Structure formats: structure tokens, C-alpha cells
Amino acid sequence: MLHRERYNQSMSTHRLLTALIEREGDGYVALSPQFDIASQGDTIEEARANLAEALTLFFETADASEIDRRSQPDVLITHVEVAVG
């Protein structure tokens, strides 16, 4: 669970979040499903870095209630087998 106190530089911590990156057109889109925050870039690395920046800005500016409201801690990544054809 996230801290109930407002995030700021003096209490900076690190969290490992899930990032889904997919090709879209000529670039890549990166999504953090835990907070429904996305960014994009021309390369996978750029999309990932831009997502990290967007998440950092979110944590710097959002109050605790916004962080709690957007938090989706039960994000599961799995495979699904389906018949094709």
C-alpha cells in the first residue's frame, strides 16, 4: 500500500512498477497499469524513460487521495491460450 503522506523529495523512495510497452505506428507506447499512466517514445528505451518521468511527475504532484484513487495494486500479467482459425 502507498504511503498516506504526500510524496516529496525529502521522503523519496523507489517502487518497482509494471510497464507494458507496445509498438504503435513508428514509435512505442509505454503504460503503467497500476496507475493508468502512459507515455510514448521513438524507441523502447525512450518510451520507458518517458513513462518513468511521467510517473515521477505524478508522484511529485498528486496528493495521497489521488494516488490511492488511481492505484491498482492487483495488476496481473499472464498468458491466455486461444484457438486461432
N, C-alpha and C positions, 0 to 999 in steps of 0.2 A: 504494500500500500504506500502511496506517496505521502510525503511529509505534509502536514496540515498548515505549515508555516509558508509564507510567501518565499519563493525562490529568489535568492540574490547572490551576488558574487562572494560574500563573506561566508555563506554556508554551502558553497558549491560542492556537489557530489557528482558522481558519474553513475549512469544507468546503462545497461545493455538493452537496447530496444531492437525489435524486429524491423527489417527494411525489406520490402518487396520491390524489386526493380525489373521493369519490363521495357522492351523496345517499343517505341511508338513513333512511327514515321522515321525521320532521320536522327532521332535522339532517343533518350531514355527517360522514363518517369519512375521516381522512387516514392514509395508510400510507407509510412509508419502506421500500421493498422491499429496499434494500441492507442493512438491519439488522432487518427484520421487526418494526418498532416502529410502533404505531398510536396514534391519539388521536381525539377527536371534538369537535364543537362545534355550536352552533346555526346558525352561518353558515360560509361557506367560509373567511373570514378568521380566525374563531375556531378552526376545526379546524386550519388551517395553523399558527397561533400555538401552539396546544396541542401539536401534533406537534413543533414546534421546541423547546418546553420539555421534552417527553419525551425527545427526542434529547440535549439538553444535559445533562439529569439522568443519562441513560445514560452519556455520555462522562465525566461527573464521578465516577461511582461504579464503573464497570466497570474491571476490570484489563485489561491488554493481551491476555491469553489469551482473555478473554470477548469483547473487541472483535474479535479475529482470528477467533474461532469463529463469531460472528454475521455477519461481513462477507460480503456477496455482491456483489463488485465487477462481475460480469458481468451486470448487470440491463440488459435491452434492451427498449425500447419501440418497437413497430412496429404496423402495421395488418395486418389479415387480411381478405381478401375471401372471402365465403361466399355460396352460393346460399340464398335465403330463399323458402320457399313451393313 
